[in-house]
Amino acid sequence: MARVRAPRAIAGLPAAFWWVWAGTLLSWCSRLLVPFLAPYLAAALGWARHEVSLGIAMYGAGSILSVLLGGGLADRVGRRATIVAGLLCTAAATLLLLPAGRPAVVIPLLFVLGLVSNAAQPAISAALAAGLAPPGATGRTMGLFAVTWHVAVVFGPLLGGAALELGGPSMLWAGCGVLGLITAGLRLAIASEQQRRLAATAATASPGALQGGPR
């Protein structure tokens, strides 16, 4: 039987982890539109203050429910399906904001955007804990994963500001949607990488050891 080469590790961590890391970073960058949301609604769309406040609150309410919904879906339909569906729905909801302008349309869309924007996070965390962290490196793996948020805080607003300068709000929302689509594509690549990792260890692992593979 031909020997299966194990995927290359980077800095002692498997390539699949770095796919997750890159995808999570892009996802955080795309969701850091919130700092631009209030001035956009007030200046570009001419909303009143109470309408802006309600829109931001609905986005936040959706985000709270999103984590709970995503965790339940990950248990029911699997991590992979939950992550890809959450990222695709986030991209779609973001792109739907492009033609919208009236509060009666945008406010429900903001709730939907919040509802789907964090749905992938519990499944990603579960994937990290279940198979992407090598033995003895769980703390370092989770620390690197957590730092994606802080990196996105640095670069997300810079990218958002550049998009506003170059193409206005339309380019900002379109850019966020495109980043979401790219992140979903990365997740599909991650699934392939995880399958290769399982194949690489199949010759030495016991039959029961592979039962915890990616879903």
Secondary structure as UniProt FT lines:
FT   STRAND          9..10
FT   TURN            11..12
FT   STRAND          13..14
FT   HELIX           15..31
FT   TURN            32..33
FT   HELIX           34..39
FT   HELIX           40..44
FT   HELIX           49..77
FT   HELIX           79..96
FT   TURN            97..99
FT   HELIX           103..117
FT   TURN            118..120
FT   HELIX           121..127
FT   HELIX           128..132
FT   TURN            135..136
FT   HELIX           138..201
FT   TURN            202..204
FT   HELIX           207..212
//
